[in-house]
Amino acid sequence: MKPQFDVIIVRGAVIGSSVAYFLKANPDFEGTVLVVERDPTFHFASTSLSSSSIRTTAL
């Protein structure tokens, strides 16, 4: 892993992953991006726990 990144996104889910994707897809952006997500399965990420902006508990 690199010791330094230009952008660090904490928490993946839909928003964090989208931000990382569009940053890297932008030809004007030449930096590096790191996405930090505690749950690599995204099972307990904020997006998977919400239902129409209402937080729920996963069983």
N, CA, C, O and CB atoms as a CASP TS submission, in Angstrom:
PFRMAT TS
TARGET T0000
AUTHOR 0000-0000-0000
METHOD Language model
MODEL 1
PARENT N/A
ATOM      1  N   MET     1       0.843  -1.175   0.000  1.00  0.00           N
ATOM      2  CA  MET     1       0.000   0.000   0.000  1.00  0.00           C
ATOM      3  C   MET     1       0.887   1.236   0.000  1.00  0.00           C
ATOM      4  O   MET     1       1.932   1.271   0.650  1.00  0.00           O
ATOM      5  CB  MET     1      -0.958  -0.001   1.214  1.00  0.00           C
ATOM      6  N   LYS     2       0.454   2.237  -0.734  1.00  0.00           N
ATOM      7  CA  LYS     2       1.204   3.484  -0.772  1.00  0.00           C
ATOM      8  C   LYS     2       1.130   4.188   0.581  1.00  0.00           C
ATOM      9  O   LYS     2       0.119   4.081   1.274  1.00  0.00           O
ATOM     10  CB  LYS     2       0.672   4.403  -1.886  1.00  0.00           C
ATOM     11  N   PRO     3       2.186   4.905   0.966  1.00  0.00           N
ATOM     12  CA  PRO     3       2.157   5.612   2.244  1.00  0.00           C
ATOM     13  C   PRO     3       1.377   6.926   2.187  1.00  0.00           C
ATOM     14  O   PRO     3       1.155   7.560   3.219  1.00  0.00           O
ATOM     15  CB  PRO     3       3.563   5.883   2.701  1.00  0.00           C
ATOM     16  N   GLN     4       0.964   7.336   0.989  1.00  0.00           N
ATOM     17  CA  GLN     4       0.341   8.650   0.847  1.00  0.00           C
ATOM     18  C   GLN     4      -0.677   8.618  -0.289  1.00  0.00           C
ATOM     19  O   GLN     4      -0.430   8.011  -1.331  1.00  0.00           O
ATOM     20  CB  GLN     4       1.411   9.742   0.590  1.00  0.00           C
ATOM     21  N   PHE     5      -1.825   9.273  -0.088  1.00  0.00           N
ATOM     22  CA  PHE     5      -2.872   9.352  -1.095  1.00  0.00           C
ATOM     23  C   PHE     5      -3.328  10.794  -1.221  1.00  0.00           C
ATOM     24  O   PHE     5      -3.211  11.573  -0.275  1.00  0.00           O
ATOM     25  CB  PHE     5      -4.061   8.426  -0.740  1.00  0.00           C
ATOM     26  N   ASP     6      -3.846  11.150  -2.386  1.00  0.00           N
ATOM     27  CA  ASP     6      -4.369  12.500  -2.594  1.00  0.00           C
ATOM     28  C   ASP     6      -5.761  12.656  -1.998  1.00  0.00           C
ATOM     29  O   ASP     6      -6.095  13.717  -1.471  1.00  0.00           O
ATOM     30  CB  ASP     6      -4.401  12.833  -4.082  1.00  0.00           C
ATOM     31  N   VAL     7      -6.573  11.608  -2.077  1.00  0.00           N
ATOM     32  CA  VAL     7      -7.940  11.623  -1.537  1.00  0.00           C
ATOM     33  C   VAL     7      -8.154  10.347  -0.735  1.00  0.00           C
ATOM     34  O   VAL     7      -7.854   9.250  -1.207  1.00  0.00           O
ATOM     35  CB  VAL     7      -9.010  11.750  -2.682  1.00  0.00           C
ATOM     36  N   ILE     8      -8.674  10.499   0.482  1.00  0.00           N
ATOM     37  CA  ILE     8      -9.037   9.345   1.309  1.00  0.00           C
ATOM     38  C   ILE     8     -10.532   9.449   1.597  1.00  0.00           C
ATOM     39  O   ILE     8     -10.998  10.446   2.148  1.00  0.00           O
ATOM     40  CB  ILE     8      -8.192   9.293   2.651  1.00  0.00           C
ATOM     41  N   ILE     9     -11.275   8.417   1.221  1.00  0.00           N
ATOM     42  CA  ILE     9     -12.716   8.382   1.440  1.00  0.00           C
ATOM     43  C   ILE     9     -12.980   7.366   2.542  1.00  0.00           C
ATOM     44  O   ILE     9     -12.654   6.187   2.408  1.00  0.00           O
ATOM     45  CB  ILE     9     -13.497   8.019   0.122  1.00  0.00           C
ATOM     46  N   VAL    10     -13.578   7.840   3.637  1.00  0.00           N
ATOM     47  CA  VAL    10     -13.873   6.966   4.765  1.00  0.00           C
ATOM     48  C   VAL    10     -15.313   6.503   4.637  1.00  0.00           C
ATOM     49  O   VAL    10     -16.228   7.324   4.571  1.00  0.00           O
ATOM     50  CB  VAL    10     -13.631   7.690   6.129  1.00  0.00           C
ATOM     51  N   ARG    11     -15.517   5.208   4.602  1.00  0.00           N
ATOM     52  CA  ARG    11     -16.803   4.533   4.430  1.00  0.00           C
ATOM     53  C   ARG    11     -17.137   4.443   2.949  1.00  0.00           C
ATOM     54  O   ARG    11     -17.302   5.461   2.277  1.00  0.00           O
ATOM     55  CB  ARG    11     -17.927   5.276   5.197  1.00  0.00           C
ATOM     56  N   GLY    12     -17.234   3.235   2.452  1.00  0.00           N
ATOM     57  CA  GLY    12     -17.506   2.988   1.042  1.00  0.00           C
ATOM     58  C   GLY    12     -18.953   3.209   0.693  1.00  0.00           C
ATOM     59  O   GLY    12     -19.321   4.300   0.257  1.00  0.00           O
ATOM     60  N   ALA    13     -19.778   2.214   0.870  1.00  0.00           N
ATOM     61  CA  ALA    13     -21.196   2.238   0.527  1.00  0.00           C
ATOM     62  C   ALA    13     -21.412   2.870  -0.848  1.00  0.00           C
ATOM     63  O   ALA    13     -20.481   2.919  -1.652  1.00  0.00           O
ATOM     64  CB  ALA    13     -21.992   3.002   1.594  1.00  0.00           C
ATOM     65  N   VAL    14     -22.601   3.344  -1.125  1.00  0.00           N
ATOM     66  CA  VAL    14     -22.910   3.866  -2.447  1.00  0.00           C
ATOM     67  C   VAL    14     -22.236   5.211  -2.692  1.00  0.00           C
ATOM     68  O   VAL    14     -21.647   5.418  -3.753  1.00  0.00           O
ATOM     69  CB  VAL    14     -24.411   3.999  -2.618  1.00  0.00           C
ATOM     70  N   ILE    15     -22.311   6.112  -1.750  1.00  0.00           N
ATOM     71  CA  ILE    15     -21.772   7.450  -1.964  1.00  0.00           C
ATOM     72  C   ILE    15     -20.253   7.427  -2.044  1.00  0.00           C
ATOM     73  O   ILE    15     -19.680   7.988  -2.978  1.00  0.00           O
ATOM     74  CB  ILE    15     -22.222   8.388  -0.850  1.00  0.00           C
ATOM     75  N   GLY    16     -19.591   6.790  -1.087  1.00  0.00           N
ATOM     76  CA  GLY    16     -18.135   6.739  -1.099  1.00  0.00           C
ATOM     77  C   GLY    16     -17.584   6.041  -2.323  1.00  0.00           C
ATOM     78  O   GLY    16     -16.602   6.495  -2.910  1.00  0.00           O
ATOM     79  N   SER    17     -18.205   4.943  -2.712  1.00  0.00           N
ATOM     80  CA  SER    17     -17.775   4.220  -3.896  1.00  0.00           C
ATOM     81  C   SER    17     -18.009   5.038  -5.158  1.00  0.00           C
ATOM     82  O   SER    17     -17.182   5.021  -6.070  1.00  0.00           O
ATOM     83  CB  SER    17     -18.501   2.889  -3.992  1.00  0.00           C
ATOM     84  N   SER    18     -19.124   5.750  -5.218  1.00  0.00           N
ATOM     85  CA  SER    18     -19.412   6.591  -6.377  1.00  0.00           C
ATOM     86  C   SER    18     -18.423   7.740  -6.500  1.00  0.00           C
ATOM     87  O   SER    18     -17.951   8.050  -7.594  1.00  0.00           O
ATOM     88  CB  SER    18     -20.828   7.137  -6.291  1.00  0.00           C
ATOM     89  N   VAL    19     -18.114   8.364  -5.382  1.00  0.00           N
ATOM     90  CA  VAL    19     -17.138   9.456  -5.404  1.00  0.00           C
ATOM     91  C   VAL    19     -15.791   8.953  -5.905  1.00  0.00           C
ATOM     92  O   VAL    19     -15.157   9.594  -6.743  1.00  0.00           O
ATOM     93  CB  VAL    19     -16.986  10.079  -4.002  1.00  0.00           C
ATOM     94  N   ALA    20     -15.357   7.809  -5.394  1.00  0.00           N
ATOM     95  CA  ALA    20     -14.079   7.234  -5.837  1.00  0.00           C
ATOM     96  C   ALA    20     -14.112   6.902  -7.325  1.00  0.00           C
ATOM     97  O   ALA    20     -13.158   7.189  -8.048  1.00  0.00           O
ATOM     98  CB  ALA    20     -13.749   5.970  -5.026  1.00  0.00           C
ATOM     99  N   TYR    21     -15.193   6.305  -7.777  1.00  0.00           N
ATOM    100  CA  TYR    21     -15.316   5.924  -9.186  1.00  0.00           C
ATOM    101  C   TYR    21     -15.236   7.144 -10.097  1.00  0.00           C
ATOM    102  O   TYR    21     -14.468   7.157 -11.059  1.00  0.00           O
ATOM    103  CB  TYR    21     -16.632   5.179  -9.424  1.00  0.00           C
ATOM    104  N   PHE    22     -16.033   8.169  -9.791  1.00  0.00           N
ATOM    105  CA  PHE    22     -16.077   9.329 -10.662  1.00  0.00           C
ATOM    106  C   PHE    22     -14.801  10.162 -10.595  1.00  0.00           C
ATOM    107  O   PHE    22     -14.428  10.794 -11.583  1.00  0.00           O
ATOM    108  CB  PHE    22     -17.260  10.184 -10.310  1.00  0.00           C
ATOM    109  N   LEU    23     -14.131  10.172  -9.454  1.00  0.00           N
ATOM    110  CA  LEU    23     -12.824  10.837  -9.392  1.00  0.00           C
ATOM    111  C   LEU    23     -11.837  10.157 -10.335  1.00  0.00           C
ATOM    112  O   LEU    23     -11.151  10.822 -11.111  1.00  0.00           O
ATOM    113  CB  LEU    23     -12.275  10.828  -7.948  1.00  0.00           C
ATOM    114  N   LYS    24     -11.771   8.833 -10.264  1.00  0.00           N
ATOM    115  CA  LYS    24     -10.830   8.096 -11.104  1.00  0.00           C
ATOM    116  C   LYS    24     -11.231   8.115 -12.579  1.00  0.00           C
ATOM    117  O   LYS    24     -10.368   8.017 -13.452  1.00  0.00           O
ATOM    118  CB  LYS    24     -10.721   6.662 -10.622  1.00  0.00           C
ATOM    119  N   ALA    25     -12.522   8.241 -12.868  1.00  0.00           N
ATOM    120  CA  ALA    25     -12.996   8.279 -14.251  1.00  0.00           C
ATOM    121  C   ALA    25     -12.768   9.641 -14.898  1.00  0.00           C
ATOM    122  O   ALA    25     -12.775   9.757 -16.124  1.00  0.00           O
ATOM    123  CB  ALA    25     -14.472   7.928 -14.306  1.00  0.00           C
ATOM    124  N   ASN    26     -12.569  10.655 -14.088  1.00  0.00           N
ATOM    125  CA  ASN    26     -12.349  12.014 -14.602  1.00  0.00           C
ATOM    126  C   ASN    26     -10.943  12.117 -15.176  1.00  0.00           C
ATOM    127  O   ASN    26      -9.969  11.941 -14.444  1.00  0.00           O
ATOM    128  CB  ASN    26     -12.561  13.077 -13.484  1.00  0.00           C
ATOM    129  N   PRO    27     -10.817  12.398 -16.472  1.00  0.00           N
ATOM    130  CA  PRO    27      -9.477  12.470 -17.071  1.00  0.00           C
ATOM    131  C   PRO    27      -8.627  13.624 -16.540  1.00  0.00           C
ATOM    132  O   PRO    27      -7.404  13.599 -16.681  1.00  0.00           O
ATOM    133  CB  PRO    27      -9.601  12.598 -18.565  1.00  0.00           C
ATOM    134  N   ASP    28      -9.247  14.626 -15.936  1.00  0.00           N
ATOM    135  CA  ASP    28      -8.498  15.759 -15.378  1.00  0.00           C
ATOM    136  C   ASP    28      -7.920  15.456 -13.999  1.00  0.00           C
ATOM    137  O   ASP    28      -7.046  16.182 -13.525  1.00  0.00           O
ATOM    138  CB  ASP    28      -9.395  16.979 -15.293  1.00  0.00           C
ATOM    139  N   PHE    29      -8.397  14.395 -13.352  1.00  0.00           N
ATOM    140  CA  PHE    29      -7.896  14.026 -12.025  1.00  0.00           C
ATOM    141  C   PHE    29      -6.765  13.021 -12.178  1.00  0.00           C
ATOM    142  O   PHE    29      -6.964  11.928 -12.708  1.00  0.00           O
ATOM    143  CB  PHE    29      -9.033  13.439 -11.138  1.00  0.00           C
ATOM    144  N   GLU    30      -5.602  13.386 -11.721  1.00  0.00           N
ATOM    145  CA  GLU    30      -4.433  12.512 -11.841  1.00  0.00           C
ATOM    146  C   GLU    30      -3.960  11.982 -10.493  1.00  0.00           C
ATOM    147  O   GLU    30      -2.888  11.385 -10.396  1.00  0.00           O
ATOM    148  CB  GLU    30      -3.301  13.254 -12.518  1.00  0.00           C
ATOM    149  N   GLY    31      -4.760  12.201  -9.455  1.00  0.00           N
ATOM    150  CA  GLY    31      -4.349  11.803  -8.110  1.00  0.00           C
ATOM    151  C   GLY    31      -4.668  10.353  -7.794  1.00  0.00           C
ATOM    152  O   GLY    31      -5.158   9.601  -8.636  1.00  0.00           O
ATOM    153  N   THR    32      -4.377   9.987  -6.558  1.00  0.00           N
ATOM    154  CA  THR    32      -4.648   8.641  -6.071  1.00  0.00           C
ATOM    155  C   THR    32      -5.791   8.689  -5.063  1.00  0.00           C
ATOM    156  O   THR    32      -5.973   9.685  -4.363  1.00  0.00           O
ATOM    157  CB  THR    32      -3.380   8.015  -5.435  1.00  0.00           C
ATOM    158  N   VAL    33      -6.556   7.605  -4.996  1.00  0.00           N
ATOM    159  CA  VAL    33      -7.739   7.544  -4.132  1.00  0.00           C
ATOM    160  C   VAL    33      -7.661   6.279  -3.280  1.00  0.00           C
ATOM    161  O   VAL    33      -7.323   5.203  -3.774  1.00  0.00           O
ATOM    162  CB  VAL    33      -9.059   7.566  -4.976  1.00  0.00           C
ATOM    163  N   LEU    34      -7.977   6.425  -2.001  1.00  0.00           N
ATOM    164  CA  LEU    34      -8.075   5.291  -1.088  1.00  0.00           C
ATOM    165  C   LEU    34      -9.466   5.304  -0.476  1.00  0.00           C
ATOM    166  O   LEU    34      -9.903   6.325   0.053  1.00  0.00           O
ATOM    167  CB  LEU    34      -6.968   5.344   0.018  1.00  0.00           C
ATOM    168  N   VAL    35     -10.174   4.162  -0.545  1.00  0.00           N
ATOM    169  CA  VAL    35     -11.477   4.016   0.103  1.00  0.00           C
ATOM    170  C   VAL    35     -11.282   3.109   1.309  1.00  0.00           C
ATOM    171  O   VAL    35     -10.810   1.980   1.173  1.00  0.00           O
ATOM    172  CB  VAL    35     -12.564   3.433  -0.886  1.00  0.00           C
ATOM    173  N   VAL    36     -11.643   3.602   2.488  1.00  0.00           N
ATOM    174  CA  VAL    36     -11.510   2.834   3.727  1.00  0.00           C
ATOM    175  C   VAL    36     -12.902   2.425   4.189  1.00  0.00           C
ATOM    176  O   VAL    36     -13.741   3.271   4.498  1.00  0.00           O
ATOM    177  CB  VAL    36     -10.770   3.659   4.837  1.00  0.00           C
ATOM    178  N   GLU    37     -13.135   1.127   4.230  1.00  0.00           N
ATOM    179  CA  GLU    37     -14.427   0.588   4.682  1.00  0.00           C
ATOM    180  C   GLU    37     -14.142  -0.521   5.686  1.00  0.00           C
ATOM    181  O   GLU    37     -13.389  -1.450   5.392  1.00  0.00           O
ATOM    182  CB  GLU    37     -15.292   0.051   3.471  1.00  0.00           C
ATOM    183  N   ARG    38     -14.731  -0.427   6.848  1.00  0.00           N
ATOM    184  CA  ARG    38     -14.511  -1.412   7.909  1.00  0.00           C
ATOM    185  C   ARG    38     -15.029  -2.791   7.523  1.00  0.00           C
ATOM    186  O   ARG    38     -14.411  -3.804   7.850  1.00  0.00           O
ATOM    187  CB  ARG    38     -15.180  -0.955   9.195  1.00  0.00           C
ATOM    188  N   ASP    39     -16.160  -2.829   6.829  1.00  0.00           N
ATOM    189  CA  ASP    39     -16.792  -4.101   6.466  1.00  0.00           C
ATOM    190  C   ASP    39     -16.550  -4.381   4.979  1.00  0.00           C
ATOM    191  O   ASP    39     -17.217  -3.786   4.132  1.00  0.00           O
ATOM    192  CB  ASP    39     -18.324  -4.073   6.782  1.00  0.00           C
ATOM    193  N   PRO    40     -15.611  -5.273   4.644  1.00  0.00           N
ATOM    194  CA  PRO    40     -15.300  -5.524   3.232  1.00  0.00           C
ATOM    195  C   PRO    40     -16.458  -6.169   2.454  1.00  0.00           C
ATOM    196  O   PRO    40     -16.445  -6.160   1.223  1.00  0.00           O
ATOM    197  CB  PRO    40     -14.082  -6.411   3.138  1.00  0.00           C
ATOM    198  N   THR    41     -17.450  -6.723   3.149  1.00  0.00           N
ATOM    199  CA  THR    41     -18.600  -7.304   2.458  1.00  0.00           C
ATOM    200  C   THR    41     -19.671  -6.255   2.178  1.00  0.00           C
ATOM    201  O   THR    41     -20.586  -6.505   1.393  1.00  0.00           O
ATOM    202  CB  THR    41     -19.191  -8.446   3.284  1.00  0.00           C
ATOM    203  N   PHE    42     -19.573  -5.101   2.798  1.00  0.00           N
ATOM    204  CA  PHE    42     -20.552  -4.012   2.703  1.00  0.00           C
ATOM    205  C   PHE    42     -21.919  -4.437   3.245  1.00  0.00           C
ATOM    206  O   PHE    42     -22.910  -3.742   3.019  1.00  0.00           O
ATOM    207  CB  PHE    42     -20.689  -3.548   1.248  1.00  0.00           C
ATOM    208  N   HIS    43     -21.989  -5.563   3.953  1.00  0.00           N
ATOM    209  CA  HIS    43     -23.249  -6.037   4.525  1.00  0.00           C
ATOM    210  C   HIS    43     -23.764  -5.069   5.589  1.00  0.00           C
ATOM    211  O   HIS    43     -24.972  -4.866   5.711  1.00  0.00           O
ATOM    212  CB  HIS    43     -23.070  -7.438   5.127  1.00  0.00           C
ATOM    213  N   PHE    44     -22.854  -4.473   6.355  1.00  0.00           N
ATOM    214  CA  PHE    44     -23.258  -3.556   7.418  1.00  0.00           C
ATOM    215  C   PHE    44     -22.937  -2.102   7.072  1.00  0.00           C
ATOM    216  O   PHE    44     -22.899  -1.251   7.961  1.00  0.00           O
ATOM    217  CB  PHE    44     -22.575  -3.938   8.721  1.00  0.00           C
ATOM    218  N   ALA    45     -22.707  -1.811   5.795  1.00  0.00           N
ATOM    219  CA  ALA    45     -22.470  -0.434   5.367  1.00  0.00           C
ATOM    220  C   ALA    45     -23.781   0.351   5.459  1.00  0.00           C
ATOM    221  O   ALA    45     -24.864  -0.235   5.482  1.00  0.00           O
ATOM    222  CB  ALA    45     -21.895  -0.390   3.914  1.00  0.00           C
ATOM    223  N   SER    46     -23.673   1.671   5.511  1.00  0.00           N
ATOM    224  CA  SER    46     -24.864   2.495   5.723  1.00  0.00           C
ATOM    225  C   SER    46     -25.907   2.314   4.629  1.00  0.00           C
ATOM    226  O   SER    46     -27.103   2.350   4.917  1.00  0.00           O
ATOM    227  CB  SER    46     -24.473   3.950   5.808  1.00  0.00           C
ATOM    228  N   THR    47     -25.493   2.124   3.400  1.00  0.00           N
ATOM    229  CA  THR    47     -26.451   1.955   2.314  1.00  0.00           C
ATOM    230  C   THR    47     -27.252   0.674   2.462  1.00  0.00           C
ATOM    231  O   THR    47     -28.468   0.675   2.272  1.00  0.00           O
ATOM    232  CB  THR    47     -25.736   1.962   0.981  1.00  0.00           C
ATOM    233  N   SER    48     -26.585  -0.413   2.797  1.00  0.00           N
ATOM    234  CA  SER    48     -27.307  -1.689   2.913  1.00  0.00           C
ATOM    235  C   SER    48     -28.192  -1.739   4.158  1.00  0.00           C
ATOM    236  O   SER    48     -29.090  -2.578   4.234  1.00  0.00           O
ATOM    237  CB  SER    48     -26.316  -2.851   2.943  1.00  0.00           C
ATOM    238  N   LEU    49     -27.962  -0.875   5.118  1.00  0.00           N
ATOM    239  CA  LEU    49     -28.790  -0.855   6.334  1.00  0.00           C
ATOM    240  C   LEU    49     -29.952   0.126   6.236  1.00  0.00           C
ATOM    241  O   LEU    49     -30.776   0.199   7.147  1.00  0.00           O
ATOM    242  CB  LEU    49     -27.937  -0.503   7.537  1.00  0.00           C
ATOM    243  N   SER    50     -30.027   0.872   5.153  1.00  0.00           N
ATOM    244  CA  SER    50     -31.088   1.868   5.049  1.00  0.00           C
ATOM    245  C   SER    50     -32.158   1.409   4.071  1.00  0.00           C
ATOM    246  O   SER    50     -31.887   0.636   3.152  1.00  0.00           O
ATOM    247  CB  SER    50     -30.516   3.222   4.613  1.00  0.00           C
ATOM    248  N   SER    51     -33.358   1.887   4.277  1.00  0.00           N
ATOM    249  CA  SER    51     -34.464   1.608   3.384  1.00  0.00           C
ATOM    250  C   SER    51     -35.204   2.921   3.166  1.00  0.00           C
ATOM    251  O   SER    51     -35.959   3.373   4.026  1.00  0.00           O
ATOM    252  CB  SER    51     -35.411   0.496   3.962  1.00  0.00           C
ATOM    253  N   SER    52     -34.977   3.524   2.004  1.00  0.00           N
ATOM    254  CA  SER    52     -35.583   4.822   1.680  1.00  0.00           C
ATOM    255  C   SER    52     -35.252   5.863   2.736  1.00  0.00           C
ATOM    256  O   SER    52     -36.130   6.585   3.207  1.00  0.00           O
ATOM    257  CB  SER    52     -37.102   4.686   1.543  1.00  0.00           C
ATOM    258  N   SER    53     -33.995   5.933   3.099  1.00  0.00           N
ATOM    259  CA  SER    53     -33.465   6.904   4.075  1.00  0.00           C
ATOM    260  C   SER    53     -33.922   6.618   5.499  1.00  0.00           C
ATOM    261  O   SER    53     -33.801   7.487   6.362  1.00  0.00           O
ATOM    262  CB  SER    53     -33.886   8.310   3.689  1.00  0.00           C
ATOM    263  N   ILE    54     -34.442   5.430   5.768  1.00  0.00           N
ATOM    264  CA  ILE    54     -34.832   5.045   7.113  1.00  0.00           C
ATOM    265  C   ILE    54     -33.863   3.956   7.556  1.00  0.00           C
ATOM    266  O   ILE    54     -33.767   2.909   6.916  1.00  0.00           O
ATOM    267  CB  ILE    54     -36.332   4.554   7.173  1.00  0.00           C
ATOM    268  N   ARG    55     -33.155   4.197   8.635  1.00  0.00           N
ATOM    269  CA  ARG    55     -32.166   3.211   9.114  1.00  0.00           C
ATOM    270  C   ARG    55     -32.891   1.997   9.689  1.00  0.00           C
ATOM    271  O   ARG    55     -33.867   2.122  10.428  1.00  0.00           O
ATOM    272  CB  ARG    55     -31.220   3.842  10.191  1.00  0.00           C
ATOM    273  N   THR    56     -32.384   0.821   9.327  1.00  0.00           N
ATOM    274  CA  THR    56     -32.931  -0.426   9.855  1.00  0.00           C
ATOM    275  C   THR    56     -31.794  -1.245  10.442  1.00  0.00           C
ATOM    276  O   THR    56     -30.622  -0.935  10.226  1.00  0.00           O
ATOM    277  CB  THR    56     -33.682  -1.229   8.750  1.00  0.00           C
ATOM    278  N   THR    57     -32.134  -2.277  11.173  1.00  0.00           N
ATOM    279  CA  THR    57     -31.129  -3.153  11.751  1.00  0.00           C
ATOM    280  C   THR    57     -31.100  -4.460  10.969  1.00  0.00           C
ATOM    281  O   THR    57     -32.132  -5.102  10.778  1.00  0.00           O
ATOM    282  CB  THR    57     -31.413  -3.412  13.253  1.00  0.00           C
ATOM    283  N   ALA    58     -29.923  -4.843  10.525  1.00  0.00           N
ATOM    284  CA  ALA    58     -29.791  -6.118   9.812  1.00  0.00           C
ATOM    285  C   ALA    58     -29.739  -7.252  10.827  1.00  0.00           C
ATOM    286  O   ALA    58     -29.104  -7.128  11.874  1.00  0.00           O
ATOM    287  CB  ALA    58     -28.518  -6.129   8.908  1.00  0.00           C
ATOM    288  N   LEU    59     -30.395  -8.332  10.521  1.00  0.00           N
ATOM    289  CA  LEU    59     -30.416  -9.485  11.419  1.00  0.00           C
ATOM    290  C   LEU    59     -29.360 -10.470  11.041  1.00  0.00           C
ATOM    291  O   LEU    59     -29.226 -11.510  11.687  1.00  0.00           O
ATOM    292  CB  LEU    59     -31.769 -10.156  11.411  1.00  0.00           C
TER
END
